[in-house]
Amino acid sequence: MASGMGGLTTPGATPSIAACGSTRPFQAGSHIRLTGALSAPSATIFSVMANLSRRKFLIAVSAATLAAAGRRGDLSFAAPRRQRVFIGSGTPNGILAYDWDSAAGELTPAGVAAKLTNVDWITFSPGREFLYAASGVDSFNGKPTGEVASFRVQNGELHPLSAQNSASAGTCHVALDHTGHVLLSVDYNGGSASSFLIDAGRLSPIAWTEHYTAHGPNADRQQSAHAHFASFSPDNRFAYINDLGGDCIHIYSLNAATAELTPAGTYHARPGAGPRTLHFHPNGHTAYSVNELDSTVDVLQMNRINGSLALITRIELLPEGYHGLTRACDTVISRDGRFVYFANRDNNFLYSFRADARFGNLTPMGRSSCGGKTPRNFVLDPTERWMLVANQDSNNLSVFARNPETGTLAQEGKSYAAAAPMCILFS
């Protein structure tokens, strides 16, 4: 029986996926067929195993299977069935906990993980032993700034470690560099960015900061700079700050030892576009910048020598002839780089694309429901057989089945209550 929210089905329903013009049930527990060398074990393997007991033989073959899968980057079937998920929430109970069942694609509420007001973003350290959060408050420690906090993660629980003032109010995003020693935060209201050094999960006071002054032609949304998103180049040499208010991406050289950023250029988006987020394709040189205000995506080529960004093409996300309110917001890229997804608020849809793994070029596959109102963030679970969406204004998390081979998302999913969900993070 369908529920009353966005055409979602009840948690016990089995979603369907459209593939190649037909509809078929998506079986969450389907077996994975090994391909390549493992699909036909060589005579060498059998000769080596000839004198082993059956139990030792099975153990050895299982180890070889996992090792080969790791070389292919295909460990999705080995992901734990149940794991903790943290949700950033725009409420005083700023980080919520859920338990995720990857076999059934179901979430179970597990209480409040941390009381931190208006958490817009959360991210893990490389080993997932620490969690960092952006609190979009207007004052902290008696100063007109947001808050950046860190927590130790133990047995699925969060234990406060440190908290620092950001550069200004409205802290909306934090990003950790690939060494795990530098954290960047950005402030939407104050139009600023700052960096912090990390020692055993603890944040230093601000090591570097910059306040932006550019503004764009949109009188309602670009009256001043609005830093919105921070990211790092795949080789960790460069850092990027998306400035929605200034229609640009600020580019910096990164000193990971000191957390100092040195200006290295600027990418200028189309006037009034409002660049919101930046994500790098696994090929290491293609990036996708989602423009919130005109609902487009700039497909960019990164220069590996100087970190500069050059426009390859621009993708329109809106249906032809649409002229209503629209806000594009976020990006998801599959691990193998074959599929890319974008979300649009106000229209409330996910847009699926097939990507060229070498160059990152996009071919549209179609739009599907986000299962609620105002998708703020969305992610693939570790098995990549499910897409989870944080729908901020309808206070729910949506779960859609996904076919990893075709990249297709189910048109109907499951819905779980969550107060103002802003960000989804798998432990």
Helices and strands as residue ranges (DSSP letters): E 16-19, E 22-25, G 36-39, H 43-49, H 54-72, G 76-78, E 82-89, E 95-101, E 106-114, E 119-124, E 130-135, E 147-154, E 157-165, E 171-176, E 182-187, E 192-199, E 202-203, E 208-211, E 227-232, E 238-243, E 248-255, E 260-268, E 275-280, E 286-291, E 296-302, E 309-316, E 327-333, E 339-345, E 349-355, E 362-369, E 375-380, E 386-391, E 396-401, E 414-417, E 421-426
